[in-house]
């Protein structure tokens, strides 16, 4: 029989309470939403005091509060703590806000680009075997054109997405990559002609990592210093 006490994930109480205030909620209200969260107020309080809770509970609460579970568990704070440069660490921390990490991002990462792409082909009676009869360069172009085609429909009906991004700007960004076979691109890696081995666990639409942010901010910071 499994050790259920070991099946826990960290929870950051400070971030947890921050989101509760933002959503005009409370631990008591979470307990009252038992049909959705499936835990009592007492259980939730005990988990918070212990600094950990079962992942399914964290996910249910996160979905109820419309925030990424990683925000409640303190993942982004841990990433910030690993940034050595004081300036970059402070900048990164200034972006850690619940509004930037809605539950939509968790739902999207659970699907993943690879599964998303294959499901679209399957729903249109195109198998992955048939897709792979195309030459690698054409497979990259196919992926690029499909992203643009879907975004064209979205931009036609919505001016902004659920994250507040302009759909027309996103469309223009995707269109700018049509025909680009950059060997460093994710699609090139997927089709086996990239400069590195493909990482099939990578989410093409995932939010930026702390490392990417750190590198970009460091480059910007150095350039500004060089200009002065």
C-alpha positions as CSV (number, residue, x, y, z in Angstrom):
1,X,0.0,0.0,0.0
2,X,1.4,3.4,-1.0
3,X,2.6,5.9,1.5
4,X,0.1,8.7,1.0
5,X,2.0,11.0,3.4
6,X,4.9,11.1,0.9
7,X,2.7,12.2,-2.0
8,X,2.9,15.9,-1.2
9,X,4.1,19.0,-3.0
10,X,5.3,22.2,-1.4
11,X,2.9,25.1,-0.9
12,X,4.0,28.7,-0.2
13,X,1.7,30.1,2.4
14,X,2.5,33.7,1.7
15,X,1.7,33.3,-2.0
16,X,-1.4,31.2,-1.1
17,X,-2.8,34.0,1.1
18,X,-1.9,36.6,-1.5
19,X,-4.1,34.9,-4.1
20,X,-6.9,34.4,-1.7
21,X,-7.0,38.1,-1.0
22,X,-6.8,38.9,-4.7
23,X,-9.8,36.6,-5.4
24,X,-11.7,37.9,-2.4
25,X,-11.7,34.4,-1.0
26,X,-10.6,32.7,2.2
27,X,-9.7,29.3,3.6
28,X,-13.2,29.1,5.0
29,X,-14.7,29.7,1.5
30,X,-12.4,27.1,0.1
31,X,-13.8,24.6,2.6
32,X,-17.3,25.6,1.6
33,X,-16.5,24.8,-2.0
34,X,-16.3,21.1,-1.1
35,X,-18.0,19.8,-4.2
36,X,-15.2,21.3,-6.3
37,X,-12.2,21.1,-4.0
38,X,-13.1,17.9,-2.1
39,X,-11.3,18.9,1.1
40,X,-12.5,20.5,4.3
41,X,-11.4,23.8,5.7
42,X,-9.6,21.9,8.5
43,X,-7.6,19.8,6.0
44,X,-6.6,22.9,4.0
45,X,-5.4,24.7,7.1
46,X,-3.4,21.8,8.3
47,X,-1.7,21.5,4.9
48,X,-0.8,25.2,4.9
49,X,0.6,25.0,8.4
50,X,2.7,22.0,7.3
51,X,3.8,23.8,4.1
52,X,2.8,21.0,1.8
53,X,-0.3,19.3,0.4
54,X,-1.4,16.5,-2.0
55,X,-0.9,17.6,-5.7
56,X,-4.5,16.9,-6.5
57,X,-5.6,19.3,-3.8
58,X,-3.2,22.0,-4.9
59,X,-4.5,21.6,-8.4
60,X,-8.1,21.8,-7.4
61,X,-7.5,24.9,-5.3
62,X,-5.5,26.5,-8.1
63,X,-8.2,25.9,-10.7
64,X,-10.8,27.3,-8.3
65,X,-8.7,30.4,-7.7
66,X,-7.7,30.7,-11.4
67,X,-3.9,30.6,-10.8
68,X,-1.1,28.2,-11.8
69,X,-0.4,25.6,-9.1
70,X,3.3,26.4,-9.4
71,X,2.5,29.9,-8.2
72,X,0.9,28.5,-5.0
73,X,3.8,26.1,-4.5
74,X,6.4,28.9,-4.8
75,X,8.1,27.5,-7.9
76,X,8.6,31.0,-9.4
77,X,10.1,32.3,-6.1
78,X,12.5,29.3,-6.1
79,X,13.6,30.2,-9.6
80,X,14.2,33.8,-8.5
81,X,16.3,32.6,-5.6
82,X,18.6,30.8,-8.0
83,X,19.4,34.0,-9.9
84,X,22.8,35.1,-8.6
85,X,22.8,38.7,-9.9
86,X,20.9,41.0,-7.5
87,X,19.6,43.3,-10.2
88,X,18.3,40.4,-12.3
89,X,16.8,38.6,-9.3
90,X,14.9,41.8,-8.3
91,X,13.7,42.3,-11.8
92,X,12.5,38.7,-12.0
93,X,10.7,39.0,-8.7
94,X,8.9,42.1,-9.9
95,X,7.2,40.0,-12.5
96,X,6.0,37.3,-10.1
97,X,2.3,38.3,-9.9
98,X,-0.7,36.0,-9.9
99,X,-2.3,37.8,-12.8
100,X,0.6,36.6,-15.0
101,X,0.1,33.0,-14.1
102,X,-3.6,32.0,-14.7
103,X,-4.7,28.4,-14.5
104,X,-5.0,28.5,-18.3
105,X,-1.2,28.1,-18.5
106,X,-1.3,24.9,-16.5
107,X,-4.1,23.5,-18.7
108,X,-2.2,24.4,-21.8
109,X,1.0,22.8,-20.6
110,X,-0.9,19.6,-19.7
111,X,-1.9,19.3,-23.3
112,X,1.5,20.1,-24.7
113,X,2.2,21.0,-28.3
114,X,3.1,17.5,-29.6
115,X,-0.2,16.1,-28.4
116,X,-2.1,19.2,-29.6
117,X,-0.6,18.9,-33.1
118,X,-1.2,15.2,-33.4
119,X,-4.8,15.5,-32.3
120,X,-5.5,18.2,-34.9
121,X,-4.2,15.9,-37.6
122,X,-6.1,13.0,-36.3
123,X,-9.4,14.9,-36.2
124,X,-8.8,15.7,-39.9
125,X,-8.0,12.1,-40.9
126,X,-4.3,12.7,-41.3
127,X,-2.1,10.1,-39.5
128,X,1.3,11.0,-38.2
129,X,2.7,8.3,-40.5
130,X,1.1,10.2,-43.5
131,X,2.5,13.5,-42.1
132,X,6.0,12.0,-42.0
133,X,5.8,11.1,-45.7
134,X,6.5,14.9,-46.3
135,X,10.1,16.1,-46.5
136,X,11.4,17.6,-43.2
137,X,11.4,21.1,-44.6
138,X,7.8,20.7,-45.8
139,X,6.8,19.4,-42.4
140,X,8.3,22.5,-40.8
141,X,6.4,24.7,-43.2
142,X,3.2,22.7,-42.6
143,X,3.5,23.3,-38.8
144,X,4.2,27.0,-39.4
145,X,1.2,27.5,-41.8
146,X,-1.1,25.6,-39.5
147,X,-0.2,27.8,-36.5
148,X,-0.9,30.9,-38.7
149,X,-4.2,29.5,-40.1
150,X,-5.6,28.8,-36.7
151,X,-4.4,32.2,-35.4
152,X,-6.1,33.9,-38.4
153,X,-9.5,32.6,-37.3
154,X,-8.9,33.5,-33.7
155,X,-7.7,37.0,-34.6
156,X,-10.8,37.5,-36.7
157,X,-13.1,36.9,-33.8
158,X,-11.1,38.0,-30.8
159,X,-9.0,41.2,-30.4
160,X,-7.2,39.8,-27.3
161,X,-6.6,36.4,-25.8
162,X,-7.4,35.4,-22.2
163,X,-3.9,36.5,-21.2
164,X,-4.5,40.0,-22.5
165,X,-2.2,39.6,-25.6
166,X,-3.2,41.3,-28.9
167,X,-4.2,38.5,-31.3
168,X,-3.3,40.6,-34.3
169,X,0.2,41.1,-32.9
170,X,0.5,37.4,-32.2
171,X,-0.6,36.6,-35.7
172,X,1.9,39.0,-37.2
173,X,4.6,37.3,-35.1
174,X,3.7,33.9,-36.3
175,X,3.5,35.1,-39.9
176,X,7.0,36.4,-39.8
177,X,8.3,32.9,-39.3
178,X,6.6,31.3,-42.3
179,X,9.3,29.6,-44.5
180,X,12.0,30.1,-41.8
181,X,14.0,26.8,-41.3
182,X,16.2,28.1,-38.6
183,X,18.1,25.0,-37.3
184,X,17.8,26.4,-33.8
185,X,14.0,26.5,-33.9
186,X,11.7,24.1,-32.0
187,X,10.1,22.9,-35.2
188,X,13.4,22.1,-36.8
189,X,14.4,20.1,-33.7
190,X,11.1,18.2,-33.9
191,X,11.7,17.2,-37.5
192,X,15.2,16.0,-36.8
193,X,17.1,18.7,-38.7
194,X,17.8,21.1,-35.9
195,X,21.1,21.9,-34.4
196,X,20.3,19.9,-31.2
197,X,18.4,16.7,-30.4
198,X,14.7,17.4,-30.1
199,X,13.3,17.8,-26.6
200,X,9.8,16.3,-27.0
201,X,8.9,17.4,-23.5
202,X,9.3,21.1,-24.5
203,X,6.1,23.0,-24.7
204,X,6.3,25.3,-27.7
205,X,3.7,27.7,-26.2
206,X,5.0,27.5,-22.6
207,X,5.8,30.6,-20.6
208,X,9.4,31.8,-20.6
209,X,11.8,30.1,-18.2
210,X,13.8,31.9,-15.5
211,X,17.0,31.1,-17.4
212,X,15.8,32.7,-20.6
213,X,14.6,35.7,-18.7
214,X,17.9,36.0,-16.9
215,X,20.0,35.8,-20.1
216,X,17.8,38.3,-21.9
217,X,17.8,40.8,-19.0
218,X,21.5,40.4,-18.5
219,X,22.2,41.2,-22.2
220,X,19.9,44.2,-22.0
221,X,21.5,45.4,-18.8
222,X,25.0,45.1,-20.3
223,X,24.0,46.9,-23.4
224,X,22.6,49.8,-21.5
225,X,25.8,50.1,-19.5
226,X,27.8,50.1,-22.6
227,X,25.7,52.9,-24.1
228,X,26.4,55.1,-21.1
